[in-house]
Amino acid sequence: MDGSLLGIGIAILILNNGLAGIGNVVVSKTAAELPPLVLSSFSMIVGGAILYLFALPIEGFAHGPFPLEYFGALAWLSFLSAAAITIWYTLLNRPGVKVSDLNMWKFIIPVVGAILSWAILPNEHADALSIVGMVIIASSLLVLNLKVKFTKKLMSHRTNH
C-alpha cells in the first residue's frame, strides 16, 4: 500500500472500531428483541456493502473467470465470518455478560491469526518480538479474567454475609 492510502486506511479502521463498540452495546441492550442471527446477518450485509463501495473506486471491478479455489476460499471465509459474528452476538446476549469484558477477548484475534499464518503459509515464521507480544497479550487476558473472577467471587461473598 502506498502512503497516499495509509491515512484513509487508518481512519477507516478507527471508524470501524468505534462503530463496532457502539454495535456491541446495542446488541447487548436489545438482547430480547432481536435474535443474534438477524443481527449478524444485518451486520454482514451492511458491512460488506460499505466495504465494497469503498474498495470499488480503488480496486476496480474484478472480471472473471475465477478459479475453483477462489470460490472455495470465498465460501470458507464467508462461513467463518458469519459463524464468528453470530457466536459473538450470542455471547453478548447472555445475561450478566459485560460488553467491556467480552471485548477484551478481541485482542486474541491477531495472536490466533499469526499462529495460523505460521502454521499454514510456507514463508511465514515466528520471530522473537511477535512471540513476546503474544505472551504479553495472553498474560494480560489471563490477569484480567482472574481479576474479574476474583472480584465477582468477592462481591458474591460480601452479599451472602
C-alpha positions in Angstrom: 0.0 0.0 0.0 1.4 3.4 -0.9 1.5 6.3 1.5 -1.5 8.1 -0.1 -4.0 5.5 1.1 -2.4 4.8 4.5 -4.2 7.7 6.3 -7.5 6.6 4.7 -7.0 3.0 5.9 -6.2 4.1 9.4 -9.2 6.4 9.5 -11.5 3.5 8.3 -10.0 1.2 11.0 -10.7 3.8 13.7 -14.2 4.4 12.4 -14.8 0.6 12.3 -13.7 0.1 15.9 -15.9 2.9 17.1 -18.9 1.6 15.2 -18.2 -2.0 16.4 -18.1 -0.8 20.0 -21.4 1.0 19.6 -22.8 -2.0 17.8 -21.8 -4.3 20.7 -23.6 -2.1 23.2 -26.7 -2.0 21.1 -26.6 -5.8 20.7 -26.2 -6.2 24.4 -29.1 -3.9 25.2 -31.5 -5.4 22.6 -30.9 -9.0 23.6 -34.6 -9.8 24.0 -35.8 -8.0 20.9 -33.6 -9.3 18.0 -32.1 -12.8 17.6 -28.3 -12.9 17.1 -28.7 -14.5 13.6 -30.7 -11.5 12.4 -28.2 -9.0 13.9 -25.2 -10.8 12.4 -26.9 -11.1 9.0 -27.7 -7.4 9.0 -24.2 -6.5 10.2 -22.6 -8.7 7.5 -24.8 -7.3 4.7 -24.3 -3.6 5.7 -20.6 -4.0 6.4 -20.0 -5.9 3.1 -21.8 -3.3 1.1 -19.8 -0.4 2.7 -16.5 -2.3 2.2 -17.4 -3.0 -1.4 -18.3 0.7 -2.0 -15.0 1.8 -0.6 -13.0 -0.7 -2.5 -14.6 -0.3 -5.9 -13.0 3.0 -6.8 -9.6 1.9 -5.6 -9.5 -1.7 -6.8 -11.9 -1.6 -9.7 -14.4 -4.2 -10.8 -12.9 -7.7 -11.0 -13.7 -9.6 -14.2 -13.8 -13.4 -14.2 -13.3 -16.2 -14.9 -12.2 -17.1 -11.4 -10.5 -20.4 -10.4 -12.3 -23.0 -8.3 -10.0 -22.2 -5.4 -11.4 -18.7 -5.3 -15.0 -19.9 -4.7 -13.8 -22.4 -2.1 -11.9 -19.7 -0.2 -14.8 -17.3 -0.6 -17.3 -19.8 0.8 -15.0 -20.7 3.7 -14.2 -17.1 4.7 -17.9 -16.2 4.4 -19.0 -19.1 6.6 -16.2 -18.4 9.1 -17.1 -14.7 9.4 -20.8 -15.3 9.7 -20.3 -18.0 12.3 -17.9 -15.9 14.3 -20.2 -12.8 14.4 -23.2 -15.0 15.3 -21.3 -16.5 18.2 -20.1 -13.1 19.2 -23.6 -11.7 19.3 -24.9 -14.7 21.1 -22.3 -14.2 23.8 -23.3 -10.5 24.0 -26.9 -11.5 24.5 -26.2 -13.8 27.5 -27.3 -12.3 30.8 -24.5 -11.0 33.0 -22.0 -10.6 30.2 -20.5 -7.2 30.1 -19.5 -5.8 26.8 -16.2 -4.5 28.1 -15.2 -7.9 29.5 -16.1 -9.7 26.3 -14.4 -7.1 24.1 -11.1 -7.8 25.8 -11.0 -11.1 24.0 -10.7 -9.4 20.7 -7.0 -9.0 21.5 -6.6 -12.7 20.9 -7.6 -12.4 17.3 -4.2 -11.2 16.0 -2.5 -13.9 18.1 -4.6 -16.7 16.6 -4.1 -15.1 13.1 -0.4 -15.0 13.4 -0.2 -18.6 14.7 -2.4 -19.8 11.9 -0.3 -18.0 9.3 2.9 -19.5 10.7 1.3 -22.9 10.5 -0.3 -22.6 7.1 1.8 -20.2 5.0 5.1 -21.5 3.8 7.1 -18.3 4.0 5.8 -17.1 7.4 7.9 -17.7 10.5 7.7 -16.6 14.2 10.2 -14.0 15.4 11.1 -13.1 19.0 9.3 -9.7 19.0 6.0 -11.4 17.8 6.2 -14.1 20.4 7.0 -11.6 23.2 4.0 -9.5 22.1 1.7 -12.6 22.2 2.9 -13.6 25.6 2.1 -10.1 26.9 -1.4 -10.2 25.3 -2.1 -13.7 26.7 -0.8 -12.7 30.1 -2.9 -9.6 30.1 -6.1 -11.5 29.3 -5.3 -14.1 32.0 -4.7 -11.4 34.6 -7.9 -9.6 33.6 -10.0 -12.7 33.8 -8.6 -13.7 37.1 -9.3 -10.2 38.4 -12.9 -10.3 37.1 -13.5 -13.7 38.6 -11.9 -12.7 41.9 -14.0 -9.5 42.1 -17.2 -11.4 41.3 -16.4 -14.0 44.0 -15.6 -11.3 46.5 -18.8 -9.4 45.8 -20.8 -12.6 46.0 -19.2 -13.4 49.3 -20.0 -10.0 50.7 -23.7 -10.1 49.7 -24.1 -13.5 51.3 -22.7 -12.4 54.6 
